[in-house]
Amino acid sequence: MKYRNTRIILGAAVLAVTGHHLAASAADHTDSPGASDDPAADIADLYAWQSAEGRLTLILTYAPFGEAGVGATYDAQTLYGVHVDTDGDNEADHDIWVRFGQNDQGDWGVQAMGLPGEAGAIEGAVGSNLEGSAGGMLFAGLREDPFFFDFEGFGDTLATGTLSFDGTRDSVAGTNVTSVVVEFDTEELTGGPDAIQIWATASRKN
């Protein structure tokens, strides 16, 4: 496989869907109204990188600030989307859809549709590394939140007008976040792009 040095531009958004009306309702790490009321739809961060072997890894995190010992957040009524624009028109050329569900015993499973290169869905139990027939990969489960921020320094900066951030003080340390990870060959994207844009959504139908 020929390696492409693909430039990646990230964005994150969360969308609430009620009937046929769309309304932006929350953003990352509960920093907008209503986010804490719906942790399953509260997107925290979106990460992406390409390996030297030409594999693209995308990680969507949500339900931030989980305390140690508290399990992951799964919701069968929430649909997660990771969208990839490969031609620069700000429209998705690839849509990856992820949802959760439970069996009769109450065990949670995860399903991903639309992974580039995969003809069908990848699905299985949460907390497992799931592989597709064409080499795609899916994982969903609890992880320590990699986000780093000094909230105390942020508050002091706003109050005093003087930059007061401390690079050794991580307010998110020791908290967990639910993560969805997908991976596939970059060349499966239409046109073998040299630059792509990626963003994420969470939607709920009431």
Backbone as CSV, one residue per row, in Angstrom:
resi,resn,N_x,N_y,N_z,CA_x,CA_y,CA_z,C_x,C_y,C_z
1,MET,0.838,-1.194,0.000,0.000,0.000,0.000,0.876,1.249,0.000
2,LYS,0.582,2.179,-0.895,1.348,3.418,-0.952,0.861,4.376,0.116
3,TYR,1.795,4.939,0.867,1.437,5.844,1.964,1.180,7.247,1.439
4,ARG,0.109,7.852,1.868,-0.201,9.228,1.519,-0.079,10.099,2.760
5,ASN,0.525,11.250,2.612,0.618,12.195,3.711,-0.615,13.087,3.669
6,THR,-1.669,12.647,4.313,-2.951,13.343,4.252,-3.069,14.364,5.375
7,ARG,-3.407,15.585,5.012,-3.616,16.637,6.010,-5.035,16.512,6.557
8,ILE,-5.175,16.566,7.872,-6.463,16.342,8.523,-6.911,17.608,9.234
9,ILE,-8.126,18.050,8.950,-8.715,19.207,9.608,-9.896,18.718,10.429
10,LEU,-9.880,18.997,11.730,-10.908,18.470,12.629,-11.898,19.545,13.052
11,GLY,-13.130,19.116,13.271,-14.148,19.943,13.884,-15.069,19.042,14.668
12,ALA,-15.748,19.576,15.678,-16.671,18.759,16.459,-17.965,19.526,16.670
13,ALA,-19.077,18.824,16.611,-20.379,19.445,16.835,-21.311,18.403,17.395
14,VAL,-22.340,18.849,18.087,-23.371,17.925,18.550,-24.722,18.492,18.160
15,LEU,-25.609,17.614,17.717,-26.897,18.047,17.194,-28.000,17.245,17.848
16,ALA,-29.040,17.920,18.301,-30.212,17.229,18.835,-31.294,17.214,17.779
17,VAL,-31.925,16.063,17.574,-32.964,15.931,16.555,-34.287,15.615,17.246
18,THR,-35.257,16.461,17.055,-36.576,16.248,17.633,-37.593,16.297,16.504
19,GLY,-38.184,15.165,16.183,-39.066,15.119,15.034,-38.272,15.425,13.768
20,HIS,-38.682,16.490,13.059,-37.973,16.881,11.848,-37.275,18.221,12.025
21,HIS,-37.161,18.701,13.241,-36.541,20.001,13.482,-35.142,19.795,14.047
22,LEU,-34.170,20.536,13.516,-32.789,20.420,13.969,-32.435,21.637,14.804
23,ALA,-31.740,21.394,15.917,-31.328,22.508,16.771,-30.027,22.174,17.454
24,ALA,-29.025,23.028,17.304,-27.763,22.815,18.004,-28.000,23.005,19.488
25,SER,-27.535,22.056,20.311,-27.889,22.128,21.731,-26.714,21.978,22.673
26,ALA,-25.540,21.570,22.207,-24.452,21.338,23.144,-23.133,21.283,22.400
27,ALA,-22.040,21.329,23.166,-20.714,21.268,22.554,-19.797,20.461,23.449
28,ASP,-18.488,20.684,23.351,-17.575,19.772,24.018,-17.448,20.040,25.516
29,HIS,-17.291,18.952,26.282,-17.055,19.004,27.729,-18.040,19.915,28.465
30,THR,-19.313,19.749,28.177,-20.417,20.433,28.877,-20.233,21.931,28.951
31,ASP,-19.672,22.551,27.889,-19.429,23.990,27.974,-20.520,24.813,27.300
32,SER,-21.699,24.225,27.109,-22.820,25.009,26.598,-24.100,24.546,27.282
33,PRO,-25.166,25.372,27.247,-26.396,25.034,27.973,-26.976,23.691,27.544
34,GLY,-27.401,22.924,28.518,-28.102,21.676,28.244,-27.219,20.465,28.092
35,ALA,-25.902,20.648,27.984,-25.032,19.496,27.729,-25.057,18.511,28.886
36,SER,-25.005,19.001,30.113,-24.943,18.112,31.262,-26.246,17.338,31.452
37,ASP,-27.332,17.800,30.836,-28.622,17.116,30.962,-28.711,15.889,30.060
38,ASP,-27.798,15.765,29.102,-27.849,14.660,28.152,-26.427,14.179,27.857
39,PRO,-25.775,13.521,28.826,-24.373,13.136,28.631,-24.152,12.217,27.444
40,ALA,-25.130,11.378,27.090,-24.957,10.465,25.964,-24.799,11.223,24.653
41,ALA,-25.351,12.426,24.563,-25.258,13.217,23.338,-24.274,14.372,23.463
42,ASP,-23.539,14.417,24.565,-22.568,15.495,24.784,-21.208,15.074,24.234
43,ILE,-20.908,15.482,23.008,-19.606,15.177,22.419,-18.529,15.947,23.162
44,ALA,-17.494,15.241,23.581,-16.380,15.872,24.275,-15.299,16.287,23.279
45,ASP,-14.748,15.327,22.544,-13.658,15.630,21.607,-13.699,14.690,20.415
46,LEU,-13.014,15.092,19.372,-12.816,14.265,18.192,-11.330,14.285,17.859
47,TYR,-10.724,13.096,17.786,-9.298,12.960,17.495,-9.125,12.175,16.199
48,ALA,-8.064,12.488,15.468,-7.771,11.743,14.237,-6.284,11.788,13.956
49,TRP,-5.735,10.680,13.485,-4.347,10.659,13.028,-4.163,9.524,12.028
50,GLN,-3.125,9.676,11.230,-2.789,8.683,10.225,-1.457,8.033,10.586
51,SER,-1.416,6.724,10.525,-0.192,5.998,10.850,0.745,5.967,9.645
52,ALA,1.975,5.552,9.883,2.954,5.437,8.802,2.543,4.384,7.783
53,GLU,1.666,3.469,8.202,1.176,2.424,7.293,-0.041,2.876,6.487
54,GLY,-0.471,4.134,6.670,-1.617,4.633,5.925,-2.955,4.275,6.511
55,ARG,-3.001,3.994,7.816,-4.263,3.704,8.499,-4.745,4.985,9.188
56,LEU,-6.039,5.274,9.029,-6.629,6.448,9.652,-7.410,6.017,10.890
57,THR,-7.083,6.590,12.038,-7.776,6.308,13.293,-8.592,7.526,13.685
58,LEU,-9.872,7.323,13.980,-10.786,8.377,14.424,-11.344,7.994,15.787
59,ILE,-11.289,8.920,16.729,-11.816,8.671,18.074,-12.803,9.769,18.438
60,LEU,-14.030,9.381,18.697,-15.078,10.282,19.171,-15.310,9.983,20.648
61,THR,-15.201,11.014,21.505,-15.476,10.824,22.926,-16.704,11.630,23.327
62,TYR,-17.453,11.098,24.301,-18.651,11.776,24.780,-18.878,11.387,26.242
63,ALA,-19.862,12.036,26.865,-20.150,11.830,28.299,-18.895,12.044,29.136
64,PRO,-18.334,13.256,29.131,-17.081,13.516,29.848,-17.268,13.616,31.354
65,PHE,-16.130,13.726,32.049,-16.066,13.921,33.496,-16.651,12.755,34.284
66,GLY,-16.520,11.540,33.769,-16.983,10.376,34.509,-16.071,10.076,35.684
67,GLU,-16.658,9.775,36.819,-15.868,9.460,38.008,-15.340,8.033,37.938
68,ALA,-14.200,7.818,38.600,-13.617,6.479,38.653,-14.621,5.509,39.261
69,GLY,-14.768,4.339,38.640,-15.698,3.327,39.124,-17.062,3.382,38.488
70,VAL,-17.370,4.480,37.789,-18.654,4.601,37.107,-18.494,4.072,35.681
71,GLY,-19.445,3.268,35.234,-19.346,2.628,33.933,-19.530,3.570,32.767
72,ALA,-19.345,3.033,31.582,-19.510,3.799,30.349,-20.978,4.165,30.135
73,THR,-21.197,5.158,29.291,-22.547,5.621,28.960,-22.935,5.104,27.587
74,TYR,-23.974,4.265,27.536,-24.501,3.763,26.271,-25.989,4.103,26.201
75,ASP,-26.447,4.509,25.039,-27.831,4.937,24.874,-28.318,4.482,23.501
76,ALA,-29.315,3.634,23.484,-29.829,3.101,22.226,-30.586,4.147,21.409
77,GLN,-30.926,5.283,22.015,-31.678,6.316,21.307,-30.790,7.396,20.695
78,THR,-29.485,7.284,20.878,-28.565,8.281,20.345,-27.792,7.703,19.162
79,LEU,-27.714,8.462,18.087,-26.990,8.068,16.890,-25.779,8.980,16.739
80,TYR,-24.602,8.387,16.616,-23.365,9.146,16.476,-22.897,9.093,15.027
81,GLY,-22.451,10.218,14.526,-21.952,10.283,13.170,-20.555,10.879,13.123
82,VAL,-19.681,10.277,12.330,-18.385,10.865,12.009,-18.377,11.080,10.508
83,HIS,-18.155,12.319,10.096,-18.348,12.714,8.713,-17.024,13.177,8.108
84,VAL,-16.755,12.731,6.885,-15.480,13.023,6.245,-15.734,13.700,4.902
85,ASP,-15.164,14.892,4.735,-15.218,15.625,3.475,-13.865,15.472,2.791
86,THR,-13.852,14.902,1.593,-12.592,14.639,0.900,-12.311,15.594,-0.261
87,ASP,-13.286,16.459,-0.612,-13.065,17.324,-1.772,-13.175,18.812,-1.455
88,GLY,-13.243,19.160,-0.156,-13.186,20.561,0.245,-14.442,21.370,0.034
89,ASP,-15.603,20.711,-0.189,-16.839,21.466,-0.402,-17.670,21.583,0.871
90,ASN,-17.106,21.162,2.011,-17.777,21.227,3.314,-19.035,20.369,3.382
91,GLU,-19.116,19.377,2.513,-20.182,18.385,2.546,-19.551,17.003,2.749
92,ALA,-20.215,16.171,3.547,-19.662,14.852,3.840,-19.676,13.958,2.608
93,ASP,-18.537,13.360,2.299,-18.440,12.353,1.255,-18.498,10.946,1.831
94,HIS,-18.236,10.819,3.122,-18.347,9.550,3.837,-19.007,9.827,5.186
95,ASP,-20.015,9.041,5.519,-20.693,9.137,6.813,-20.562,7.806,7.534
96,ILE,-19.967,7.838,8.701,-19.856,6.651,9.540,-20.869,6.801,10.671
97,TRP,-21.785,5.846,10.785,-22.857,5.917,11.776,-22.652,4.847,12.837
98,VAL,-22.723,5.257,14.093,-22.500,4.338,15.218,-23.694,4.404,16.154
99,ARG,-24.180,3.235,16.567,-25.288,3.181,17.523,-25.070,2.006,18.478
100,PHE,-25.787,2.056,19.592,-25.699,1.014,20.612,-27.049,0.333,20.777
101,GLY,-27.011,-0.884,21.301,-28.230,-1.622,21.587,-27.966,-2.689,22.631
102,GLN,-29.040,-3.237,23.198,-28.940,-4.276,24.225,-29.640,-5.546,23.765
103,ASN,-29.105,-6.703,24.201,-29.774,-7.968,23.934,-30.748,-8.289,25.062
104,ASP,-31.354,-9.464,25.012,-32.360,-9.836,26.009,-31.780,-9.963,27.414
105,GLN,-30.463,-10.182,27.509,-29.813,-10.286,28.819,-29.331,-8.934,29.342
106,GLY,-29.550,-7.883,28.559,-29.141,-6.543,28.975,-27.709,-6.192,28.631
107,ASP,-27.033,-7.062,27.875,-25.653,-6.774,27.476,-25.651,-5.760,26.336
108,TRP,-24.703,-4.819,26.401,-24.629,-3.780,25.387,-23.774,-4.220,24.210
109,GLY,-24.207,-3.848,23.022,-23.439,-4.052,21.803,-23.342,-2.759,21.034
110,VAL,-22.424,-2.715,20.064,-22.208,-1.518,19.260,-22.193,-1.916,17.786
111,GLN,-22.655,-1.015,16.939,-22.674,-1.254,15.505,-22.176,-0.003,14.785
112,ALA,-21.324,-0.197,13.786,-20.854,0.905,12.946,-21.172,0.585,11.492
113,MET,-21.804,1.531,10.810,-22.129,1.409,9.391,-21.365,2.479,8.622
114,GLY,-20.957,2.146,7.409,-20.371,3.150,6.534,-18.876,3.320,6.635
115,LEU,-18.172,2.419,7.337,-16.725,2.533,7.356,-16.180,2.375,5.937
116,PRO,-15.352,3.306,5.486,-14.804,3.199,4.135,-14.126,1.851,3.916
117,GLY,-14.501,1.204,2.819,-13.955,-0.101,2.485,-14.787,-1.264,2.961
118,GLU,-15.690,-1.042,3.923,-16.522,-2.118,4.461,-17.884,-2.122,3.770
119,ALA,-18.261,-3.249,3.214,-19.540,-3.353,2.517,-20.715,-3.409,3.490
120,GLY,-20.490,-3.937,4.674,-21.560,-4.073,5.653,-21.175,-3.464,6.986
121,ALA,-21.952,-3.796,7.998,-21.724,-3.257,9.332,-20.630,-4.039,10.060
122,ILE,-19.974,-3.353,10.995,-19.134,-4.013,11.992,-19.893,-3.929,13.300
123,GLU,-20.095,-5.043,13.976,-20.874,-5.019,15.207,-20.432,-6.124,16.143
124,GLY,-20.709,-5.896,17.435,-20.345,-6.871,18.453,-20.431,-6.246,19.826
125,ALA,-19.878,-6.917,20.801,-19.961,-6.467,22.186,-19.098,-5.233,22.418
126,VAL,-19.574,-4.337,23.279,-18.761,-3.187,23.673,-17.546,-3.693,24.450
127,GLY,-16.500,-2.887,24.462,-15.287,-3.260,25.176,-14.414,-4.246,24.437
128,SER,-14.775,-4.572,23.200,-14.019,-5.532,22.396,-13.479,-4.852,21.145
129,ASN,-12.327,-5.325,20.668,-11.804,-4.877,19.384,-12.484,-5.685,18.291
130,LEU,-13.312,-5.023,17.496,-14.126,-5.687,16.483,-13.540,-5.401,15.105
131,GLU,-13.423,-6.431,14.282,-12.831,-6.292,12.962,-13.852,-6.579,11.873
132,GLY,-13.769,-5.792,10.792,-14.625,-6.004,9.641,-13.970,-6.905,8.621
133,SER,-14.733,-7.310,7.623,-14.225,-8.232,6.614,-13.163,-7.601,5.723
134,ALA,-13.143,-6.258,5.634,-12.182,-5.567,4.778,-11.062,-4.901,5.569
135,GLY,-10.940,-5.237,6.851,-9.849,-4.699,7.656,-10.189,-3.506,8.514
136,GLY,-11.450,-3.049,8.469,-11.863,-1.967,9.353,-11.900,-2.434,10.797
137,MET,-11.827,-1.493,11.729,-11.818,-1.829,13.152,-12.767,-0.910,13.903
138,LEU,-13.401,-1.454,14.949,-14.333,-0.705,15.783,-14.112,-1.073,17.238
139,PHE,-14.129,-0.073,18.112,-14.094,-0.290,19.563,-14.981,0.756,20.212
140,ALA,-15.680,0.371,21.269,-16.445,1.315,22.073,-16.302,0.931,23.541
141,GLY,-15.995,1.905,24.383,-15.856,1.611,25.803,-15.318,2.789,26.578
142,LEU,-15.089,2.550,27.849,-14.640,3.584,28.772,-13.123,3.739,28.704
143,ARG,-12.667,4.993,28.703,-11.245,5.304,28.720,-10.996,6.543,29.571
144,GLU,-9.775,6.668,30.089,-9.421,7.903,30.787,-9.432,9.047,29.786
145,ASP,-10.003,10.175,30.180,-10.149,11.299,29.267,-8.785,11.919,28.957
146,PRO,-8.359,11.940,27.678,-7.057,12.512,27.341,-7.062,14.037,27.267
147,PHE,-8.251,14.650,27.329,-8.347,16.103,27.258,-7.590,16.736,28.425
148,PHE,-6.880,17.828,28.156,-6.092,18.522,29.182,-6.538,19.968,29.241
149,PHE,-6.876,20.429,30.473,-7.246,21.837,30.619,-7.140,22.256,32.082
150,ASP,-6.748,23.500,32.295,-6.641,24.079,33.638,-7.825,25.015,33.846
151,PHE,-8.906,24.492,34.430,-10.094,25.300,34.637,-9.870,26.417,35.659
152,GLU,-9.067,26.140,36.688,-8.775,27.166,37.691,-8.038,28.331,37.041
153,GLY,-7.051,28.012,36.209,-6.320,29.062,35.522,-7.197,29.839,34.557
154,PHE,-8.142,29.140,33.931,-9.071,29.801,33.020,-9.925,30.815,33.776
155,GLY,-10.447,30.393,34.941,-11.258,31.299,35.746,-10.470,32.495,36.242
156,ASP,-9.228,32.247,36.676,-8.382,33.349,37.150,-8.056,34.321,36.017
157,THR,-7.850,33.777,34.822,-7.557,34.628,33.668,-8.737,35.535,33.346
158,LEU,-9.946,34.977,33.387,-11.129,35.781,33.122,-11.327,36.850,34.193
159,ALA,-11.032,36.490,35.442,-11.278,37.414,36.547,-10.264,38.550,36.602
160,THR,-9.013,38.263,36.240,-7.949,39.257,36.418,-7.471,39.891,35.121
161,GLY,-7.756,39.247,33.990,-7.241,39.748,32.726,-5.789,39.402,32.489
162,THR,-5.204,38.619,33.392,-3.816,38.189,33.278,-3.781,36.685,33.043
163,LEU,-2.991,36.250,32.080,-2.890,34.815,31.823,-2.397,34.104,33.069
164,SER,-3.191,33.141,33.550,-2.890,32.477,34.819,-2.904,30.961,34.696
165,PHE,-2.669,30.456,33.518,-2.693,29.010,33.307,-1.430,28.361,33.873
166,ASP,-1.616,27.168,34.439,-0.513,26.376,34.994,-0.438,25.077,34.200
167,GLY,0.648,24.888,33.460,0.778,23.724,32.612,0.895,22.412,33.349
168,THR,1.080,22.456,34.665,1.162,21.225,35.456,-0.165,20.888,36.121
169,ARG,-1.183,21.721,35.920,-2.464,21.543,36.599,-3.515,21.111,35.578
170,ASP,-3.927,19.842,35.648,-4.914,19.286,34.717,-6.208,19.012,35.458
171,SER,-7.214,19.821,35.214,-8.491,19.673,35.906,-9.249,18.429,35.477
172,VAL,-8.880,17.819,34.359,-9.587,16.654,33.844,-8.918,15.352,34.281
173,ALA,-7.758,15.451,34.901,-7.018,14.250,35.307,-7.863,13.374,36.224
174,GLY,-7.835,12.053,35.967,-8.557,11.109,36.812,-10.016,10.944,36.465
175,THR,-10.472,11.587,35.385,-11.859,11.412,34.963,-11.910,10.551,33.699
176,ASN,-13.053,9.937,33.477,-13.224,9.029,32.339,-14.180,9.606,31.313
177,VAL,-14.136,9.031,30.127,-15.007,9.446,29.039,-15.325,8.200,28.211
178,THR,-16.521,8.138,27.657,-16.868,7.023,26.786,-16.332,7.318,25.386
179,SER,-15.705,6.301,24.778,-15.015,6.507,23.512,-15.512,5.539,22.448
180,VAL,-15.587,6.036,21.220,-15.833,5.211,20.044,-14.624,5.367,19.136
181,VAL,-14.008,4.245,18.765,-12.809,4.263,17.934,-13.085,3.490,16.649
182,VAL,-12.773,4.097,15.508,-12.836,3.385,14.234,-11.495,3.563,13.524
183,GLU,-11.138,2.572,12.725,-9.874,2.622,11.998,-10.045,1.940,10.652
184,PHE,-9.419,2.504,9.632,-9.499,1.927,8.290,-8.347,2.479,7.463
185,ASP,-8.144,1.919,6.264,-7.096,2.390,5.367,-7.486,3.736,4.769
186,THR,-6.582,4.713,4.842,-6.871,6.039,4.305,-7.214,5.990,2.824
187,GLU,-6.605,5.096,2.084,-6.849,5.026,0.646,-8.254,4.542,0.303
188,GLU,-9.009,4.077,1.301,-10.402,3.721,1.056,-11.281,4.960,0.898
189,LEU,-10.772,6.119,1.284,-11.514,7.350,1.093,-11.516,7.709,-0.387
190,THR,-12.632,8.236,-0.864,-12.801,8.539,-2.278,-11.681,9.445,-2.782
191,GLY,-11.010,9.026,-3.840,-10.049,9.874,-4.510,-8.674,9.903,-3.882
192,GLY,-8.438,9.146,-2.802,-7.130,9.181,-2.166,-6.713,10.595,-1.816
193,PRO,-7.453,11.288,-0.945,-7.287,12.727,-0.748,-5.956,13.094,-0.096
194,ASP,-5.492,14.308,-0.411,-4.317,14.851,0.259,-4.715,15.720,1.449
195,ALA,-5.987,16.121,1.525,-6.499,16.899,2.648,-7.944,16.497,2.889
196,ILE,-8.308,16.262,4.130,-9.675,15.895,4.467,-10.143,16.709,5.658
197,GLN,-11.450,16.904,5.745,-12.066,17.531,6.902,-12.938,16.494,7.603
198,ILE,-12.896,16.494,8.932,-13.650,15.506,9.707,-14.407,16.223,10.819
199,TRP,-15.665,15.883,10.990,-16.440,16.418,12.102,-17.395,15.342,12.613
200,ALA,-17.974,15.592,13.775,-18.815,14.584,14.420,-20.142,15.184,14.849
201,THR,-21.157,14.319,14.902,-22.480,14.725,15.366,-23.048,13.651,16.276
202,ALA,-23.948,14.067,17.136,-24.762,13.138,17.919,-26.204,13.588,17.758
203,SER,-27.110,12.659,17.469,-28.496,13.027,17.240,-29.415,12.118,18.017
204,ARG,-30.563,12.664,18.350,-31.560,11.926,19.115,-32.940,12.246,18.554
205,LYS,-33.771,11.225,18.344,-35.127,11.439,17.881,-36.081,11.184,19.032
206,ASN,-36.861,12.213,19.376,-37.789,12.101,20.506,-39.201,11.843,19.998
